[in-house]
Each structure stands twice: as C-alpha cells, then as structure tokens.
Amino acid sequence: MDDKISYKDAGVDIDAGNRFVDNIKSIVKETFDKNVIGGIGSFSGAYELPEGYKKPVILSATDGVGTKLRLAIESNKLDTVGIDLVAMCVNDLICNFGTPLVFLDYYATGKLNVEASLEIIKGIAKGCKMAETSLIGGETAEMPGMYHGGDFDLAGFAVGVAEKDEIDRTKKIKSGDALIALPSSGIHSNGYSLVRKVFFDKLKMAYDAPFGDTTLIETLLEPTRIYVKTFKLLKPYINALAHITGGGIVENLPRVLPSGLQARIYKSRIKILPVFDFLAQHVTEEEMFRTFNMGVGMILVVSPSNIDTVLAQTDGYIIGEVSSGESKALMI
C-alpha cells in the first residue's frame, strides 16, 4: 500500500490554483495602463513612474474589508467586496494628495473555490478601474486549518505618487475654510461588528428582509464609494481631504487639522442615510458618530474662493467650517 501523502491530501490543490491564475489573467490585464511593465506571473509587479513630477514621493496604504466579509460569505454575494478592498486603500492615499498607480491583493482561504474566487477578483479589478489604478499582482493562499468552509480574508495594498511639497496638507488650511461633505454610498467598510449585532443578534432580521427600495443584505453590502476621480478633477481647488472611516467624523477629520484650528460640524446639515437612521434607534448618538460615517464618506477642506467651483462639480454640500481653537472636530 502506498501511504505517501500529497499536498492535495493535506488540503492544498496546486492544480486548482494554477487554473485560477490562468482564469484571472485577462481580467487583471484590463486594469493595466501604459506604465505597467510585463504581465502577471512573475515574482513581482513592475510599473514605470509617470513623468511630470518634480520631486516624486511614493505613498502606500493597506487595509482590509473587516467583518463585512462575514455577510458576503454567508449570503454568497461575493462580487462587491473587492470594490470595498480597493476603495479603503485608495481613498486613504488621496488624503495625502497621492495619485494611486498600482494595487495588489492578498486573498487567503481554507479551500480554493475557483468560481467564488473569480467573483472576488472581478470585484477587485472593477474597483481598480473605478480608481484608475493597475492591478499588478497579488497572492492567493490556500490554508486549510487556518480557514474553514467558505471562509476567506482579503487585504489590499495601494501604491501612489505625489509631489513632496503637496503631501502635508495642514499648512494649506486656514480659518474660514469650508468643510464640504461628499456623500457615502452606505456603511462602507467600518462598524460591521456593531451592524451585525443590531440587525441579526438583536433584531433577528433575515438577509432578504425588505429594506427601503431593496433588501437588507443589498443595503449592507453596498460597496464603498471610490473618490479618486473626484480628487483628480478638483485637486487644484482642495486644501485637504479626510477619509471618514472607523472613528467617524470626530476621529478622522482632526487628522488633517493644524494646531490652533478646529472643525465645526453642524449635525443638522448632515444628510444621514436611512440605514443610519434605523441603527440609531438601537445605538446612542455618540456611538453612532464615533463608529459610522453617517452618510459622509469624504470631507473636503476648501477655501471660500473655491467653494462654488467644488460644489458645481460634485454632489457635495457644506456641513461646517474651520475656525480658531483646539485642534478637534466639534459636532454642534
């Protein structure tokens, strides 16, 4: 009797992994621009820096999707979490005036399901197209014993370029600047442990329960909005940007404020999304504002002379202003 053990016996199917790579090559290539050197399958991805920068600086950002993945896995709706992954990384990059260039992903699962994995990578590629960035590499890890059933995890890595003297935005901000909110598309990718606690542990709601004009699961899995194109369009008119993620407005907006200036946010002006109104029936207001974006995905700090230009070219609206005082966000 042959008692030798193969890698496949241990739970890792190399052939399935190779098929998966072959299947995604055309999907990934659709995200390439003229600066990508080579294709996928080498030991690293190569990208030629764009011309026109005087003192180019490389910026990088990494993030995941968090427990929003649990909802995607349990509902078997895997086509949008890749967009979330890209969004969470590139939306951070632009806050330091970095233009995203390339993206890489890390996808780990217990057993590689080629069809499910393709849905995930398609979402990542779609997010890259929306962010105008090239998907130049990634890692797919089949890890039996670490992940079970259909469980998987995602991490993303974005690299961009900026002018050295444009990275620090605090010196651009002045008292009297306007705070313009760009709406979020939904909950984005933060606070889902609390979301799941309310909707499913406490209220015992079903994924397919009606919610507004759609279902609850469609609402909860609405992908994170990507703001890269808006940033590129309005870059000359923006003093600073703050990506509103975990911690909400109160923790993220102060990250761009210089010493001696504060942000005054008028809560009554915020166009709160229905999903947050619903959650607020079960969560305190203070907890809501320090956990969720509340309908504001990005805040732009804009000089008074540029307000009309920014408002005319976005769906943004004014929610406050910068004034002298302690460097923090005041929710009024």
Secondary structure in CASP SS format (residue, H / E / C, confidence):
PFRMAT SS
TARGET T0000
AUTHOR 0000-0000-0000
METHOD secondary structure of the structure
MODEL  1
M C 1.00
D C 1.00
D C 1.00
K C 1.00
I C 1.00
S C 1.00
Y C 1.00
K C 1.00
D C 1.00
A C 1.00
G C 1.00
V C 1.00
D C 1.00
I H 1.00
D H 1.00
A H 1.00
G H 1.00
N H 1.00
R H 1.00
F H 1.00
V H 1.00
D H 1.00
N H 1.00
I H 1.00
K H 1.00
S H 1.00
I H 1.00
V H 1.00
K H 1.00
E C 1.00
T C 1.00
F C 1.00
D C 1.00
K C 1.00
N C 1.00
V E 1.00
I E 1.00
G C 1.00
G C 1.00
I C 1.00
G C 1.00
S C 1.00
F C 1.00
S C 1.00
G C 1.00
A E 1.00
Y E 1.00
E C 1.00
L C 1.00
P C 1.00
E C 1.00
G C 1.00
Y C 1.00
K C 1.00
K C 1.00
P E 1.00
V E 1.00
I E 1.00
L E 1.00
S E 1.00
A E 1.00
T E 1.00
D E 1.00
G E 1.00
V C 1.00
G C 1.00
T C 1.00
K H 1.00
L H 1.00
R H 1.00
L H 1.00
A H 1.00
I H 1.00
E H 1.00
S H 1.00
N C 1.00
K C 1.00
L C 1.00
D C 1.00
T C 1.00
V H 1.00
G H 1.00
I H 1.00
D H 1.00
L H 1.00
V H 1.00
A H 1.00
M H 1.00
C H 1.00
V H 1.00
N H 1.00
D H 1.00
L H 1.00
I H 1.00
C H 1.00
N H 1.00
F C 1.00
G C 1.00
T E 1.00
P E 1.00
L E 1.00
V E 1.00
F E 1.00
L E 1.00
D E 1.00
Y E 1.00
Y E 1.00
A E 1.00
T E 1.00
G C 1.00
K C 1.00
L C 1.00
N C 1.00
V H 1.00
E H 1.00
A H 1.00
S H 1.00
L H 1.00
E H 1.00
I H 1.00
I H 1.00
K H 1.00
G H 1.00
I H 1.00
A H 1.00
K H 1.00
G H 1.00
C H 1.00
K H 1.00
M H 1.00
A H 1.00
E C 1.00
T C 1.00
S E 1.00
L E 1.00
I E 1.00
G E 1.00
G E 1.00
E E 1.00
T E 1.00
A E 1.00
E E 1.00
M C 1.00
P E 1.00
G C 1.00
M C 1.00
Y E 1.00
H C 1.00
G C 1.00
G C 1.00
D C 1.00
F E 1.00
D E 1.00
L E 1.00
A E 1.00
G E 1.00
F E 1.00
A E 1.00
V E 1.00
G E 1.00
V E 1.00
A E 1.00
E E 1.00
K H 1.00
D H 1.00
E H 1.00
I C 1.00
D C 1.00
R C 1.00
T H 1.00
K H 1.00
K H 1.00
I C 1.00
K C 1.00
S C 1.00
G C 1.00
D C 1.00
A E 1.00
L E 1.00
I E 1.00
A E 1.00
L E 1.00
P E 1.00
S C 1.00
S C 1.00
G C 1.00
I C 1.00
H C 1.00
S C 1.00
N C 1.00
G C 1.00
Y H 1.00
S H 1.00
L H 1.00
V H 1.00
R H 1.00
K H 1.00
V H 1.00
F H 1.00
F H 1.00
D H 1.00
K H 1.00
L C 1.00
K C 1.00
M C 1.00
A C 1.00
Y C 1.00
D C 1.00
A C 1.00
P E 1.00
F E 1.00
G C 1.00
D C 1.00
T E 1.00
T E 1.00
L H 1.00
I H 1.00
E H 1.00
T H 1.00
L H 1.00
L C 1.00
E C 1.00
P C 1.00
T C 1.00
R C 1.00
I C 1.00
Y C 1.00
V H 1.00
K H 1.00
T H 1.00
F H 1.00
K H 1.00
L H 1.00
L H 1.00
K H 1.00
P H 1.00
Y H 1.00
I C 1.00
N C 1.00
A E 1.00
L E 1.00
A E 1.00
H E 1.00
I C 1.00
T C 1.00
G C 1.00
G C 1.00
G H 1.00
I H 1.00
V H 1.00
E H 1.00
N H 1.00
L H 1.00
P H 1.00
R H 1.00
V H 1.00
L C 1.00
P C 1.00
S C 1.00
G C 1.00
L E 1.00
Q E 1.00
A E 1.00
R E 1.00
I E 1.00
Y C 1.00
K H 1.00
S H 1.00
R H 1.00
I C 1.00
K C 1.00
I C 1.00
L C 1.00
P H 1.00
V H 1.00
F H 1.00
D H 1.00
F H 1.00
L H 1.00
A C 1.00
Q C 1.00
H C 1.00
V C 1.00
T C 1.00
E H 1.00
E H 1.00
E H 1.00
M H 1.00
F H 1.00
R H 1.00
T H 1.00
F C 1.00
N C 1.00
M C 1.00
G C 1.00
V E 1.00
G E 1.00
M E 1.00
I E 1.00
L E 1.00
V E 1.00
V E 1.00
S C 1.00
P H 1.00
S H 1.00
N H 1.00
I H 1.00
D H 1.00
T H 1.00
V H 1.00
L H 1.00
A H 1.00
Q C 1.00
T C 1.00
D C 1.00
G C 1.00
Y E 1.00
I E 1.00
I E 1.00
G E 1.00
E E 1.00
V E 1.00
S E 1.00
S E 1.00
G C 1.00
E C 1.00
S C 1.00
K C 1.00
A E 1.00
L E 1.00
M E 1.00
I C 1.00
END
